[in-house]
Amino acid sequence: MKKLLALAVVVGGVFFLIKRNRDAKAEADLWREATAPTERPANGVSPNGSAPAKAGSDAASKN
């Protein structure tokens, strides 16, 4: 009976380590995807997060 209990504890520990490693990899992949630079700005927003001012013929005449 003690051997069976010890085996169950070892198997549970192995499953816990596998799950923890899988969760850590998923978290790292998500972080890498979220912080990866993009190819081009989305919706006219610059990479630093600010929206560039739109320059046109009206902008020059108002100044």
C-alpha positions as CSV (number, residue, x, y, z in Angstrom):
1,M,0.0,0.0,0.0
2,K,2.9,2.4,0.8
3,K,4.5,1.7,-2.5
4,L,1.2,2.5,-4.3
5,L,0.9,5.8,-2.4
6,A,4.5,6.7,-3.1
7,L,4.0,6.0,-6.8
8,A,0.8,8.1,-6.9
9,V,2.7,11.0,-5.3
10,V,5.6,10.7,-7.8
11,V,3.1,10.6,-10.7
12,G,1.2,13.5,-9.4
13,G,4.5,15.5,-9.0
14,V,5.5,14.7,-12.6
15,F,2.1,15.8,-13.9
16,F,2.4,19.0,-11.8
17,L,5.8,19.8,-13.3
18,I,4.6,19.1,-16.9
19,K,1.6,21.4,-16.4
20,R,3.8,24.1,-14.8
21,N,6.3,24.0,-17.7
22,R,3.5,24.0,-20.3
23,D,1.8,27.0,-18.6
24,A,5.1,28.9,-18.4
25,K,5.8,28.3,-22.1
26,A,2.3,29.5,-23.0
27,E,2.8,32.6,-20.9
28,A,6.2,33.3,-22.6
29,D,4.7,32.8,-26.1
30,L,1.8,35.2,-25.3
31,W,4.2,37.8,-23.9
32,R,6.4,37.4,-27.0
33,E,3.5,37.8,-29.3
34,A,2.1,40.9,-27.4
35,T,5.5,42.7,-27.4
36,A,6.6,41.8,-30.9
37,P,7.1,44.7,-33.2
38,T,4.6,45.0,-36.1
39,E,5.4,45.4,-39.7
40,R,3.5,48.6,-40.2
41,P,1.4,50.9,-38.0
42,A,-2.2,49.9,-37.5
43,N,-4.9,52.5,-38.2
44,G,-2.4,55.4,-38.5
45,V,-1.0,54.9,-35.1
46,S,2.8,55.2,-34.8
47,P,4.8,52.4,-33.2
48,N,5.2,54.5,-30.0
49,G,1.4,54.7,-29.6
50,S,0.8,58.3,-30.5
51,A,-1.3,59.3,-33.5
52,P,0.6,61.4,-36.0
53,A,-0.9,64.8,-37.0
54,K,-2.5,64.8,-40.4
55,A,-0.9,67.5,-42.5
56,G,-2.9,68.8,-45.4
57,S,-3.4,72.0,-47.4
58,D,-5.6,73.4,-44.6
59,A,-2.9,72.9,-41.9
60,A,-0.5,75.1,-43.8
61,S,-3.0,77.9,-44.3
62,K,-4.2,77.9,-40.7
63,N,-0.7,78.6,-39.3
